[in-house]
Every structure is written in C-alpha cells, then in structure tokens.
Amino acid sequence: MKWIEEIASLCGYLSMVLALLATLWKLSRPLKEILKRLEQVEKHQHNDYLGMLRLTIMSEEMPMGERLKAGEEYVKEGGNGEVKARYHLMIEEYQKEIGGN
C-alpha cells in the first residue's frame, strides 16, 4: 500500500514539473519576439547615431574640432564610404592649417 502512495506522490511531482516546462515553453516564443525587436531597435539606433555623426562631419557650419571628433567616432563605429573619405581629407586640411601657422 505504501508503494502506491509513493507512486502517486511521484506522479504528482512529475505533473508539476511538466506543467512548469509547458509554461516555460509557452513563454519562450514571446521572449524570442521581444529579443528580435530589441535587436532591431538597437540596429536602428546605431544607424541613427551614424547619421547624426555624418551630418556633423559634413556640416560646414560646425566647428572643425567638432567635425573631427565626430569623424573619429564615425570611423570607430564602422562608418565608411564618402563620409570617411571626407573625414580623412579634413584631417589633412587641418594638419596643413595648423602646420602652416
């Protein structure tokens, strides 16, 4: 008779564990979706940041120091292309300017 009680107790524990696993499995799908959206938001935020740096670099109205600082950060963050080339030209121009004075 005691073994029946032990089996019943074991079945109770197993059903509790299975219910917990089922709950975790149901929650995993929304969590995956949240992580996917978070990655997308981070990607967009990084693109916006690079865009802000591009605008700073290319804006003739900004002080040269600000533009050079933005260019350094732009290249560090993986920015490339025409803006990177312009940044390198700005460095050369700035070096000539301070070397010529």
Sequence and secondary structure as in RCSB ss.txt:
>XXXX:A:sequence
MKWIEEIASLCGYLSMVLALLATLWKLSRPLKEILKRLEQVEKHQHNDYLGMLRLTIMSEEMPMGERLKAGEEYV
KEGGNGEVKARYHLMIEEYQKEIGGN
>XXXX:A:secstr
 HHHHHHHHHHHHHHHHHHHHHHHHHHHHHHHHHHHHHHHHHHHHHHHHHHHHHHHHH TTS HHHHHHHHHHHH
HTT  THHHHHHHHHHHHHHHHHHH 
